[in-house]
Amino acid sequence: MILDIFSELQTARPSAEVDTRALYAELIEQAREADRQGFGCWWAVEHHTSPEFSFSSAPEMILAVLAQHTQRIHLGSAGILSPFEINHPVRIAERTALVDVLSDGRLELGLARSGGAEWETFGVDPDTTRLQLEEALRMIPKIWAGEGFRWQSELLTVPQRDFVPRPLQRPHPPLWQTVSGPESCHMAGRLGVGMLGSCALTPLEHVERTLADYEAGLAECEPAGAFVNDQRAVFTLVHCAESREQAIASRAGEAALWFMNTAPEVFRVPRDSWVDLLRGAVGKGAASGPLLDAPEPLPTQEELDDPVPVIALMNRQRVGQALDPVEVFEALEPLDTAIIGDVESCLAKLEKFAALGVDRLMCLMQFGALPHQRVMDSIRLAGKHLVPALEGQGRASRSA
């Protein structure tokens, strides 16, 4: 199994309090270290209107910068927002091809439907987003091929044109799709593109269901591109420390709870869809369900005393209660998808992902309010101990 880095560029602070130049300088330093430590890919996201959750509004520009500061690590988008009102497929093809050229052929292109406030900001019709995502994935490889591209469909018309630059990779860079539930997992498999999934703090059974839905789609594959990319990538929160005591002292557990509390607000989905996953319920996925028009009310006293410790702690954090870092760590420790601890405990959890057939584990290391130096230490430790330990494990390693 290959270890990657997944970057949201989180600050957990209002944008007015953020030193933007320092934040991007830290990003470059972290990417350089990930490159030195042998991580497989650096994945950048695209988000708008939620600066506490993500300062990554221009992923192609970020990756173009990182191309000049790294040598080996692949540069991926997870993903560029595919609604045509946000990004026209031609513009995606042009900008990402430039990243491939500048990086000497290291681009991995992933697209995402987006949602919530981003749809509202750009005037996106939610009912068309899945169709637009599929159309973009089918168009972009043909745009990259050159030879007088033209396109005519019910959604979009492009007269015959040549677009430049074209990527260095032939026939084209690998294609990916972010997934959130059974329908999107099946779609990614049917299109023959890699799966970019999420399992932050949810039971490992959720990963198994996601992989099964993707496999079902692959059985009906009609490739969007010139080849099938059947890699399974999953992201979760990772913080590797020298010892259990240092992992507790880092307060990475509280940063993880902040992530879980903030994500439903960012994507404007009911908190219950996330909480149900934490309880181990079989649901449609954390990003599914109707969009919310207003913030949800604060937890009740009954919810502060939820029998599931992680949920109770999340609710207590939401109302501003101080949390004991030991209690938080001990609540997260049994969760296989909460990879926070010393090298030995992190490796034990990662090996479970490899055993399921996950090809790439996308490590979200810079999450919440974790200080830059702790993120750097975690990248170094994981690179030194975890990256080589996992090279011979998992489906990707066996098929290499």
N, C-alpha and C positions, 0 to 999 in steps of 0.2 A: 504494500500500500504506500502510495506517495503522500507525503505531507506538503500541503500548500499553505499559503497565508491568505486570509480573507480580511479585507480592510474596509470598514465603514467610515473611517476618519471621524470617530466619535469624540465628543468633548464633555458631554453631560453638563454643559454650562450654556447660559444664554449667549448668543453670538456677540453681543457687545462686550462680553468679558473675555473673548478669545483673541489671543495674539496669532493672527492668521499666518504671518510669515514663520513664526516659530513652529506652528502646527505642521506646515508643509515641510519645513526643514527636518522635523522629527520623522515625518513620513519617509523622506528620502533616506535618512539614516537607518530606519528600520528595514527598508527594502534592500539597502546595501548589505546589511547584516544577514538578511534572509538569503540573499544571493550567495554570500560567502559560506553560509551554513548548509547549502545544498537543498533548500526547499524547492519544490517543483514548479510552482506558479504563484504569482502575486495577483490576486483577484481584486479589482476595483469595482465599486458599485456606482449606480447613479440614483441620487435622491435629491429632491427639491423640497423646500418649505419646512424642513425639520432640522435646523442647524445643530441642536443638541444631540440629535441621533446620528447625523451624518453631514460632514462638510464636503462630501464627494459629489459635487453637482456636474462635473465635467470629466468623466473617467478617461476618455480618449486622450485628453490633454495631460492628465496625471500619468497615464501609461507612456505617453511620448517623452515626458520628462524622465521617468524611471528607466526608459530605454537607454538614456545617456549616462545613467549612474550604475547600471548593472551589466553583467556579462553573460550569464547563463540562464537565470531564472526566467521562465515563461511569463508573459504579461497578459492577463485575462480580464474580461469584463463580465461581471456577474450581477446584474447584466445591464446593458444599455437599454433604455426604455423604448419599447417597440411601437407604441401608438403613433400613427403617422402625424398627429398634431404636435407631438413632441419631437420626434426624430424621423425625418423622411428616410426610407431605406437607402436611397442614393447617397445621402449625407453620411449615414452610418458606414456604408461601404467605402466611401472616400476617406473618411477620417481614420477608420481602423486599418485600412490598407497602408496608410502612412505610418501607423505604429508598427506594422509588420516590417516595413522597409527600414525604419529607423532602428529597429531592434534586431536586424539581421534574421528575420523569420521566426520570431518568438511569440506571435499573437495567438491568443485563444479567444474567439468571439462568442460571448453569451448574450442573449437578449432576454428581456423580462417584460411582463405586461404592465407593471406598475399598479397603482390603485389609490384610493383615498383622495387626499388633498391634491395629489399630483394630477389626477384626472380632472378635478375641478379647476385647478390653476390653468391648465392648457385646453380646457373645453373638450375633453375626451368623452365620447359616447361609450360607456362601459360595455354595451352589447356588441360592439364591433372589435374589441381589443383582442380577443382570441383569434379571430380571423385575420386581423392585421399582423399579429405575431407570426402566424403560420406563413402568411404571404411574404413578410420580410425575410424569414429564414429561407424561403424558396428563391426570392429575388437576388439576395446579396451574392451568393456564389456565381450567379450568371452575370451580375454587374462586374464582379472581379475578373471574370473570364475575358472581358473585352469583346472584340469582334462584333461591334455594333449592337449593343444591348437595346432591346425594346420590350415593353410590357403593356399588356392590355387586360384588365379585369374589371369586375364590378366595383372594386375598391379603389383602383389606381390605374392611371394611364401615364406611361413614359414613352415619348417618341424615340425613334432610333437615335442613339447617341453613343459616343465613346467616353468613358469616365476614367480619370486617372487620379492618383497612382493605382497600380495593381500590386497586390501582395507578392512577396517573394516566394512564399510557400506554394507548392504545386501539388495537387490541383488547386487547393485553397486552404487557408487555416482551418483548424477544427471548429465546428459549430456546437453551441451549447444552448440550453434553455433553462431558466430558473423555474422551479416547480414548487407548488404549495399544497396540492391535493391530488386525489386519484385521477381527475380529468386531465390536469396538466402533466402529470407523470406519464399517463398513457399517450398523450399527444407527443411528448418528447421522444418516446420510444418509437411511435409510429412514423415520426419524421426522421428517425435515424440520427438524432443529435444527442450530445451528452446531457446528462441530467445533473442540474445544480440544485440540490435540496438543502433543507434546513432541519435541524433536530435539536435546537438549543433547549436544553434542560428537559426535554420530553423523554418518555421511556424508549428504550432501544427497540421495542416492538413497533414503534412508529416508523423507524428506519426500515424494518423488515417489510412493512406494508407498502412503503414508498417504493422500495426496490421491486416488489412483486408487481405493482401497477406499471412500473416502467418496463419490466420484462414482458408484460402482456401487450404493451404497445409495440415493442420490438418484434413480436410475433406477427404483426401486421405492417411491417415497415415498408414505407415508400419514401426513400431518402430524399431529404430536401436538397442536399448537396451532391457532390460527385462521389462521396464515400460515406459509409456509416461510422459515426463516432459513438460507440456504445459504452463509454466510460460513465461510471456512477460516482459523482462527487457529492459530498455532504458537508455542510459547515456546522460547527458547534463552537462553544466558547472553550478556550484552552489557556491555562496559566500554569506553567511549569516552574517549580521552585526547588531550591537545594534541599529543603526539608519540609516536613508537614508543618512545623512551627512557622517557617517563613511563608508558606502558602497562606496560613491563617493571618499572619501579620500583614500580608499584602492587601487584605480586604477585597481580594478578587471576588469572593463570594457575594459581597454586597454589590459590587459592580455588575455581577451576573444577574442579580435580582433587579437592578435598575434596568438592565436591558430588557428583561421579560416584562417589566411594568410599562416601559416606554413603547415597545414595539406595537402593541395594539392601538395606541394613540396615534402613532405615525401612520399606520396603514388603515386607520379608521374602521376597525373591525371589533366586534364584541369581545370583551375580555373572556367571556365564557368559552369561546372557541379555543383560546390558549389554555385556560385553566382545565378544560376537559382533557386536553392532551396530557397535562401534568398528572391528572388523576388516572391516566392510562386508558381513557375512553377511546373508542373507535369513532373518529369524527371525519369531517371532510377536509380538515387541514387548518393550520393556524391562520392562514390568510383568507379563508373562505367566509362567506356569509354576507349579509347586507351591510352597506357602508353606514356608519353612524353620523348623525348630523350634529351631535353635541357630545362633550365629554361625559363619561359615565360617572355616576355618583361615587363618593368615597365609600370604602368598606364599612359595613355595620359591625357592631361588637361581635356578633355571631361569626362574621367572616374573619375578624381578627383572631378568633379562636379556632380556625379551621383545623380539622383533624389531620390534614396533610401538612407537615411542618413547613415545606417550601412555600406552599400557598399562603399559610398564615404569616410567614415572614415577608412575603411580597406585599400582603395587605397592610402589615404593620409599617413597612417602609413607605407605602403610599400615603399614610396619614401622618408621616413625619416622625415616627417613633425611632429612638436610637436602638440599634441592633448590636448584639454581642457577636463579634466576629467568630468566636469559637462555636456558638450556637448555629450561626449561618453555615459555617464550614461543615459541621457535623450533619446538618440537614441535607446539604448537597452531596456529601461524600457517597451515599448509597446510589446516587443516580449515575448510571454508566455514561450518560451524555454530558455530564458536568465534569469536564476533564481539568480539574483544579487540584493540585497537590504536588508531591515530590515526583522525581523521575520514575520511580518504580510503580507508583499508583497510576500515574498518567499512562505509562506504557501498558499496564494491565487493561485499562479501559480502551485504549486505542486498538489493542489486539482483538477486542470483541468486534469492532467495526470491520477490521480486516477479515475476520472469520465469516461475517455476513456477506462478503463480496463487494464491499466498498472499495473503489479503486483509488480515490483521492479524498483525504480528509482535509477540509479547508479550515484552518485554525484561525478563529477570530481571537486575536491576542490583545488588540488595542480596543478594549470595550469599557463603557462607562467612564469613570473618572480615574482609571488606573494610570499612575504616573509613567512617563516615557521611559525612565530608567528601569522600572520593573518590567515593562514590555520588552525592552532590549535584553534584559537578563533571561527572560522566558524564551525568547527567540534563540539565544545562544545555547541555553541548556537543551532545548528541544533539538536544535541542530546537531549538537554534539552527541546526544544519547538516543533520541527517539527516531530521527531520520534514518540513521544506519540500521537501527534495530528492526525497522519495519520494511526494509527493502526486499526481504525474501518472503513477505507475507501478503496474502490477499490475492484476488483474482488478477489484478494488473501485473503483479510480480510473477505469477505463474505463467501468464500468457506472453510475457516480454521475451 
